Amino acid sequence: MKTVYFDNAATTPIDERVLDTMLPYMREDFGNANSAHHLGQKAKVAVEDAREYVASVIGAEPSEVIFTSGGTESDNAAIKGVLAVAGDKNEIITSELEHHAVLHPVEMAKMKGFKNLFAEPIQCGTITADAVKNKLSDKTALVSIMHVNNEIGCINHIKEIAELCKDKNIPFHTDAVQSLGKIPVNVKDLGIDLMSGSGHKINGPKGVGIMYVRNGARWLPWMTGGSQERRRRGGTLNVPGIVGFAKALELMTSEMEENTKHYKHLRSLLLSKMDKELEVDYKINGNPETGVAHILNLSFSNTDGHFIDGEMLLLNLDIDGICVSNGSACTSGAVEPSHVLAGIGLEDNLAKSSIRVSFGKKNTEEDVLYFVEKLNSVLTRMFATA
């Protein structure tokens, strides 16, 4: 059966060049980077080289880059580490459109007396500086707003939000899991204090990520129990993963312009083919003009005002070998509509009839044509019984 993978916002296939870079550290150079012998020191050099490269790409100092197990750990560590030293400040500003790796730690913070305030998105789903400004107070302990939304692809006004926070000496964290390697990310230019990134979103390995913590930012380590990462993140370093992360970031950065052009072409082809061939109506959720090129969120309805079950649409497409999502991979299987689509005001029936298509650098025009053919067939069949 032909397989078309359009779920690259959930995870990406590892680049062969990344795997080749990692393999020596799984075989002959397998040492623990904290060991004093020559194998350990060779691993340590590889980790520090990777750290220096990552820092150079994101505009940071090497000492500001901490390796983690991925975006979720980085989000938790950033949020909980800032709140641990918040003193009498007890308000957290975020958005209801955030990934649950941010929303859940923020919700749990209420058990320690923190209050959650949500910046309202504009209609397309973007969080603006004005939306954050309306919530700021002298009690604000932390602002956490993602760079790119993982479900609808909108790009938030991070630099302007960071400037607001800096003026009031408020720590600002951004989840950059969907932006790192896809659009330029420079922590100094953006003015952020803390940032999260993930390897498996950039054709790198799973189980590795980064956390940027600006030198001088008030923050306490969350995962303790070892001297690794200058005592800021305990645990044996994932040397192959770290080396792979750096290589993946190198490739995604050097090929960014080419990849973006490719995503835009596939997106344009997909929309034009749907316009010509679909027998039902579709709606793009988010801002198609200003969002990232690789994420496209679509809702379907017909002229009679009927809707379908997005989960069933996903499963029917899967039977034809097509892999898409109906939201974040971390929430797939939930019966309620996407919290992101609900957060931008989409009615429940339309939100439930939505899927997310996310392109990768290995996708082809043939993939798009096959997808539209099967999508039209499945939608026609499903709406006939709606």
Secondary structure, DSSP 8 states (H G I E B T S, - for coil): ---EE-BTTT-----HHHHHHHGGGTTTT---TT-SSHHHHHHHHHHHHHHHHHHHHHT--GGGEEEES-HHHHHHHHHHHHHTT-TT--EEEE-TTS-HHHHHHHHHGGGGT-EEEE----TTS---HHHHHTT--TTEEEEE--SB-TTT--B--HHHHHHHHHHTT--EEEE-TTTBTTB---HHHHT-SEEEEESTTTTS-TT-EEEEE-TT-----SS-SSSHHHHTS-S---HHHHHHHHHHHHHHHHTHHHHHHHHHHHHHHHHHHHHHH-SSEEEEES-TTTS-TTEEEEEEE-TT-----HHHHHHHHHHTTEE-BSS-TTTTT-SS--HHHHHTT--HHHHHTEEEEE--TT--HHHHHHHHHHHHHHHHHHHHT-
